[in-house]
Amino acid sequence: MSVARNKKALIDQFPDAHSIRLEGNEDCVLMVHGFTGSPATLKNLAKEIHFQLGMSILAPLLPGHGTTPQDLNQVTWQDWVEEIEEHYGKALKKYKKVHLLGLSTGGTICVEVHKRNPGRASSICLLSPAYRIRPAILQWLSYLFMMLPNAILLGSKKKEGIPPLGDVSYSEYPFRSVKQFLRICRRMLWVRKDEHLPVLVIASQQDEIIDPASADFFYSKFPHPKSKLVKLYRSSHIITLGSEKKRVFKEVISFLQAQ
C-alpha cells in the first residue's frame, strides 16, 4: 500500500528513513522496523550483518511510515503485515534461506507473518518484541482513548534537525494508529508453540515502553534447541541504538551464522 509523499515527509528530510537493500549471498535477512519508526533504526545492524556474514539484507519501510504522522491514520495493522508478506514471498523465491528480524512492533509483525506462512523461515530474531506494554502506559492510553479518540499525540521528545543516534521516527502519531499497534499485539495471544523454528529474543529489562515479560512470552513460544533469550540491563527500548548495541549485533550475527 503506497502513501502519498509531501514536502514534510521524513524520507525527504532524512535519507536513512528509506528502505534498505543490500545484495549479498543466497541467505537473506528480512528486517522490519517498529511502530512510528523507520529502517534507520536497523541500518547499522544491517550493514554489520552484510559485512560479516555476506548476507543479503532487505528492510522495507512500512505503510504509513516515513512520510507524515497523519498518514498512519490511513493504514491498519493488516497493511503492515501484508506489506512484509509480499516482500517475504519474493525473498523466498529468490534466496536459499530467509531469516526474519524485527524490532519492537516489527518483531510482532514477523511472528504474525510466520504464523501465516509456517515452516518457511530459517530463523527469527526478535529485538524488544512488542506484546505487552507497561501497565502504567496502558492505563494512560486507555484513558486518552476515551477522552480524545482521534487526537494527535505528542511523542516523548521532538525530533528536530539530525535525529540522535539514527532514530528517525515520528514525534507524534494519531490515536487510531495506536489502536492498530495494540491490535497486532493482541494477535500474539493466538500464537501456537513452534518447536521447529530457532528464535533469538533480545530485550532490555529497562525497556520504558514494552513490559520485559514480553521477551519471556515469545521465547516460550519457540522451544527449539537453538533458541536463545538474551536480557540486557542498561538499554532502553531501541536496543539497536543503545549503549549495549555492540552486544546486540554480536548476538544476532552469532545466531544467524549458526543457522
C-alpha positions as CSV (number, residue, x, y, z in Angstrom):
1,M,0.0,0.0,0.0
2,S,1.5,3.3,-1.0
3,V,1.1,6.6,0.8
4,A,1.4,9.9,-0.9
5,R,4.6,11.8,-0.1
6,N,4.8,15.5,0.6
7,K,7.4,18.1,1.3
8,K,7.5,17.4,5.0
9,A,8.0,13.6,4.6
10,L,10.7,12.1,6.8
11,I,12.1,10.3,3.8
12,D,12.6,13.6,2.1
13,Q,14.4,15.1,5.1
14,F,16.4,12.0,6.2
15,P,17.7,9.5,3.6
16,D,18.2,6.9,6.3
17,A,14.5,6.6,6.6
18,H,14.3,4.9,3.2
19,S,14.1,1.2,2.7
20,I,17.4,-0.7,2.8
21,R,18.5,-3.3,0.2
22,L,22.0,-4.8,0.3
23,E,22.7,-7.6,-2.1
24,G,24.9,-10.4,-0.9
25,N,24.9,-14.2,-0.9
26,E,21.9,-16.7,-1.0
27,D,20.9,-16.1,2.6
28,C,18.6,-13.1,3.2
29,V,17.6,-11.2,6.3
30,L,14.2,-9.5,6.0
31,M,14.3,-6.8,8.7
32,V,11.2,-5.0,10.0
33,H,11.3,-1.7,11.9
34,G,9.0,-0.7,14.7
35,F,5.8,1.4,15.1
36,T,6.3,5.1,14.1
37,G,10.0,4.3,13.2
38,S,11.9,3.6,10.0
39,P,14.7,1.4,8.7
40,A,17.2,3.9,10.1
41,T,17.0,2.1,13.5
42,L,18.2,-1.0,11.8
43,K,20.8,0.4,9.4
44,N,23.9,-0.2,11.4
45,L,22.9,-3.7,12.3
46,A,22.0,-4.4,8.6
47,K,25.5,-3.2,7.5
48,E,27.2,-5.3,10.1
49,I,25.4,-8.5,9.2
50,H,26.1,-7.8,5.5
51,F,29.8,-7.1,6.2
52,Q,30.5,-10.0,8.5
53,L,28.2,-12.7,7.0
54,G,27.8,-11.5,3.4
55,M,24.0,-12.0,3.7
56,S,21.6,-10.1,1.6
57,I,19.5,-7.5,3.5
58,L,16.0,-6.2,2.9
59,A,14.4,-3.7,5.3
60,P,11.2,-2.2,3.8
61,L,9.5,1.0,5.0
62,L,6.1,0.1,6.5
63,P,3.0,1.7,5.1
64,G,2.1,4.9,6.8
65,H,5.7,5.4,8.0
66,G,8.5,7.7,6.7
67,T,6.1,10.3,5.5
68,T,3.9,12.2,8.0
69,P,2.2,11.1,11.2
70,Q,-1.2,11.8,9.6
71,D,-0.5,9.0,7.1
72,L,-0.7,6.5,9.9
73,N,-4.4,7.2,10.0
74,Q,-4.8,5.7,6.5
75,V,-3.4,2.2,7.3
76,T,-4.1,-0.7,9.5
77,W,-2.0,-3.5,11.1
78,Q,-3.1,-5.7,8.3
79,D,-1.5,-3.3,5.8
80,W,1.8,-3.7,7.7
81,V,1.6,-7.5,7.7
82,E,0.6,-7.7,4.1
83,E,3.5,-5.4,3.1
84,I,6.0,-7.7,4.8
85,E,4.3,-10.8,3.5
86,E,4.7,-9.5,-0.1
87,H,8.5,-8.9,0.4
88,Y,8.7,-12.3,2.2
89,G,7.2,-14.2,-0.7
90,K,9.5,-12.6,-3.2
91,A,12.5,-13.3,-0.9
92,L,11.6,-16.9,-0.5
93,K,11.6,-17.3,-4.3
94,K,14.9,-15.5,-4.8
95,Y,17.1,-16.7,-1.8
96,K,18.1,-20.1,-0.5
97,K,17.3,-19.1,3.1
98,V,15.3,-16.2,4.5
99,H,15.6,-15.1,8.1
100,L,13.1,-12.7,9.7
101,L,14.3,-10.0,12.1
102,G,12.1,-7.4,13.7
103,L,12.5,-4.5,16.2
104,S,9.6,-3.8,18.6
105,T,6.4,-4.0,16.6
106,G,8.5,-5.2,13.7
107,G,9.1,-8.4,15.7
108,T,5.4,-8.8,16.3
109,I,4.8,-8.4,12.6
110,C,7.5,-11.1,11.9
111,V,5.7,-13.6,14.2
112,E,2.4,-12.9,12.5
113,V,3.9,-13.4,9.1
114,H,5.5,-16.7,10.2
115,K,2.1,-17.7,11.7
116,R,0.5,-17.2,8.3
117,N,3.4,-18.9,6.4
118,P,4.7,-21.7,8.8
119,G,7.8,-23.7,8.0
120,R,9.3,-21.3,5.5
121,A,11.6,-19.1,7.6
122,S,15.1,-20.3,8.6
123,S,15.0,-18.4,11.9
124,I,13.6,-15.3,13.6
125,C,15.3,-12.6,15.6
126,L,13.1,-10.6,17.9
127,L,14.6,-7.4,19.3
128,S,12.5,-5.7,22.0
129,P,9.4,-7.6,20.7
130,A,6.1,-5.9,21.4
131,Y,3.4,-7.9,23.2
132,R,2.5,-6.3,26.5
133,I,3.1,-2.6,27.1
134,R,3.9,-1.4,30.6
135,P,0.8,-1.2,32.9
136,A,1.1,2.5,33.6
137,I,1.3,3.3,29.9
138,L,-1.7,1.0,29.2
139,Q,-3.8,2.8,31.8
140,W,-2.8,6.2,30.3
141,L,-3.6,5.1,26.8
142,S,-7.0,3.7,27.8
143,Y,-7.9,7.0,29.5
144,L,-6.9,9.0,26.5
145,F,-8.7,6.7,24.1
146,M,-12.0,7.5,25.9
147,M,-11.3,11.3,26.1
148,L,-9.7,12.0,22.7
149,P,-10.1,9.1,20.3
150,N,-9.0,10.9,17.2
151,A,-6.4,13.3,18.7
152,I,-2.8,13.6,17.8
153,L,-0.4,12.6,20.5
154,L,3.0,14.3,21.0
155,G,5.9,11.9,21.5
156,S,8.3,12.0,24.4
157,K,10.7,14.2,22.5
158,K,10.8,16.4,19.4
159,K,13.0,15.1,16.6
160,E,14.1,18.2,15.0
161,G,17.3,18.6,13.0
162,I,19.5,15.5,12.9
163,P,17.9,12.6,14.8
164,P,20.0,11.4,17.7
165,L,21.8,8.1,17.1
166,G,19.9,7.4,13.9
167,D,16.4,7.3,15.5
168,V,14.5,8.6,12.5
169,S,10.8,8.3,13.6
170,Y,7.7,10.3,14.1
171,S,7.5,12.7,17.1
172,E,3.7,12.5,17.1
173,Y,1.1,10.0,16.0
174,P,-2.7,9.6,15.8
175,F,-4.7,7.5,18.3
176,R,-6.1,5.3,15.6
177,S,-2.6,4.1,14.8
178,V,-2.0,3.2,18.5
179,K,-5.1,1.1,18.3
180,Q,-3.6,-0.7,15.3
181,F,-0.5,-1.3,17.3
182,L,-2.5,-2.7,20.2
183,R,-4.5,-5.0,17.9
184,I,-1.5,-6.7,16.4
185,C,0.0,-7.2,19.8
186,R,-3.3,-8.8,20.8
187,R,-2.9,-11.2,17.9
188,M,0.0,-12.8,19.7
189,L,-2.5,-14.4,22.2
190,W,-3.2,-17.0,19.5
191,V,0.4,-17.9,18.6
192,R,0.9,-21.6,19.0
193,K,4.2,-23.2,20.1
194,D,6.6,-24.0,17.3
195,E,9.4,-26.4,18.1
196,H,10.9,-26.4,14.6
197,L,12.0,-22.8,14.3
198,P,15.0,-21.3,16.2
199,V,14.4,-17.9,17.6
200,L,16.7,-15.3,19.2
201,V,15.0,-12.9,21.6
202,I,16.9,-9.9,22.9
203,A,15.2,-7.4,25.2
204,S,16.1,-4.9,28.0
205,Q,14.9,-5.2,31.5
206,Q,14.9,-1.3,31.5
207,D,12.6,-1.0,28.5
208,E,10.4,2.1,29.1
209,I,7.7,1.0,26.7
210,I,7.4,-2.8,26.5
211,D,6.9,-5.0,29.5
212,P,10.2,-7.1,29.8
213,A,7.9,-10.2,30.4
214,S,7.1,-10.0,26.6
215,A,10.5,-11.4,25.9
216,D,9.9,-14.4,28.0
217,F,6.5,-14.9,26.4
218,F,8.0,-15.0,22.8
219,Y,10.9,-17.2,23.9
220,S,8.4,-19.7,25.4
221,K,6.6,-20.0,22.1
222,F,9.7,-21.3,20.2
223,P,11.2,-24.1,22.3
224,H,13.8,-25.0,19.7
225,P,17.2,-26.3,21.0
226,K,18.9,-23.4,19.2
227,S,16.5,-20.7,20.5
228,K,18.1,-18.2,22.8
229,L,16.9,-15.4,25.2
230,V,19.2,-12.5,26.0
231,K,18.4,-10.0,28.6
232,L,20.0,-6.6,28.7
233,Y,20.2,-4.3,31.7
234,R,21.5,-0.9,30.5
235,S,19.4,-0.3,27.4
236,S,16.2,1.4,26.6
237,H,13.6,0.2,24.1
238,I,15.5,0.8,20.8
239,I,18.3,-1.6,21.7
240,T,19.9,-1.4,18.2
241,L,20.9,2.2,19.0
242,G,21.6,1.9,22.8
243,S,24.7,1.5,24.9
244,E,24.6,-2.3,24.5
245,K,24.2,-2.3,20.7
246,K,27.6,-4.0,20.2
247,R,26.4,-6.9,22.2
248,V,23.1,-6.9,20.3
249,F,25.0,-7.0,17.0
250,K,27.3,-9.8,18.2
251,E,24.4,-11.9,19.4
252,V,22.4,-11.5,16.2
253,I,25.4,-12.3,14.0
254,S,26.4,-15.3,16.0
255,F,22.8,-16.6,15.9
256,L,22.4,-16.1,12.2
257,Q,25.8,-17.7,11.5
258,A,24.7,-20.9,13.4
259,Q,21.6,-21.5,11.3
